[in-house]
Amino acid sequence: MATIGGRIEANITVGSIFVHCLAWIIISIITFGIGLMFFPYSFAKLVINRCYIWNAEGQRGRLQCNLNVFSQLGHILLWTLLTVITFGLAFPFYLYRVWNFVLNNTKIVV
């Protein structure tokens, strides 16, 4: 899969986006907004798990994100603490670090 000339194809349907957003609205209401700290991870995982990689020879692989709640929780607690200490200035960096964290927990499945 390390061949130059490949491409990435995202296969996300409007229906899956709608269901995902609806689920997170419900989670947000039930947890009084606390669950929204998990949303960026879930969003990134939704996109990554629906991506396929094609190499120049036409072989297809799939991206698979292997995040669990416990690894997310440690990351969330750290960045929540940093956000509070910096009076919100660390939050934009948090969003970039979420994607970094998610991509570092992603592998290619052939």
JOJOKA-V592043 format. One record per residue. RES is the residue in one small letter. D_CENTER is the distance of its C-alpha to the mean C-alpha in Angstrom with 1 decimal. Layout:
BEGIN
RES_D_CENTER ; RES_D_CENTER
END
This chain:
BEGIN
m_22.1 ; a_23.0 ; t_25.3 ; i_25.4 ; g_25.3 ; g_22.4 ; r_19.9 ; i_16.4 ; e_16.4 ; a_13.8 ; n_15.1 ; i_13.6 ; t_16.5 ; v_17.5 ; g_18.2 ; s_14.7 ; i_13.4 ; f_16.4 ; v_16.0 ; h_12.4 ; c_13.8 ; l_16.9 ; a_15.5 ; w_13.7 ; i_17.1 ; i_18.9 ; i_16.8 ; s_17.4 ; i_21.1 ; i_21.6 ; t_20.1 ; f_21.7 ; g_18.5 ; i_17.5 ; g_14.7 ; l_13.0 ; m_12.0 ; f_9.4 ; f_8.3 ; p_5.9 ; y_3.9 ; s_5.0 ; f_4.7 ; a_2.0 ; k_3.4 ; l_6.2 ; v_6.8 ; i_6.8 ; n_8.8 ; r_11.1 ; c_12.0 ; y_15.4 ; i_17.2 ; w_20.9 ; n_23.3 ; a_26.7 ; e_28.5 ; g_26.5 ; q_24.7 ; r_21.4 ; g_18.5 ; r_15.1 ; l_11.7 ; q_10.7 ; c_7.9 ; n_10.0 ; l_8.7 ; n_11.3 ; v_12.3 ; f_14.8 ; s_12.8 ; q_10.4 ; l_13.8 ; g_15.4 ; h_12.9 ; i_13.1 ; l_16.9 ; l_17.4 ; w_15.7 ; t_17.4 ; l_20.6 ; l_20.3 ; t_19.6 ; v_22.7 ; i_24.8 ; t_24.3 ; f_24.8 ; g_21.4 ; l_21.6 ; a_18.8 ; f_16.2 ; p_15.6 ; f_15.1 ; y_12.6 ; l_10.1 ; y_10.8 ; r_10.6 ; v_7.1 ; w_6.2 ; n_9.2 ; f_8.4 ; v_5.4 ; l_7.7 ; n_10.6 ; n_9.7 ; t_9.6 ; k_13.1 ; i_15.1 ; v_17.1 ; v_20.4
END
